[in-house]
Each structure stands twice: as C-alpha cells, then as structure tokens.
Amino acid sequence: MERTDLQRMADSVLRDYGVPMKVSAISPVEAGWTIAFSSFYAGSPLLEVNVRSDRSSAHHVRESLKRSLDVCD
C-alpha cells in the first residue's frame, strides 16, 4: 500500500466521522506504516496509529483507523 493511499483513507475516516484532527505525518516503519494525527486545537496531544503492512487491505486499514480513533458506524 502506498503513502498516498493511506493519506486518502485517513482523510476519509476523519471526514466521515467528523474527527477534529488532521494527518500530520505518514512514516514507513519496519512492519508497515505509522500515521500521526494532530488536533485542530492547540495543545492537544499527537496521536499515532501503526498499520501493519502484512494486512494492508483497504478494509483492514480503515477499520484499524476507526478503532484507533475510537469511532464506529
């Protein structure tokens, strides 16, 4: 999965669930990717989500992001 695909999926989850955050960085790590989110509000902590590359289907990534951001359908 490419960095641009992850960016689109992360932006989509944030938009679809009204999460007041934005993607601040996407970094490759040994077992996949780390997606860092920052809040629109000053002083809020950074949140990082790890996505494993061996389970990189779009459905898995979206569900992982939803769980990590604590949103649900």
Buried (B, 14 or more C-beta within 10 A) or exposed (E): BEEEEBEEBBEEBBEEBEBEBEBEEBEEEEEBBBBBBBBEEEEEEEBEBEBEEEEBEEEBBBBBBBEBBEBEE
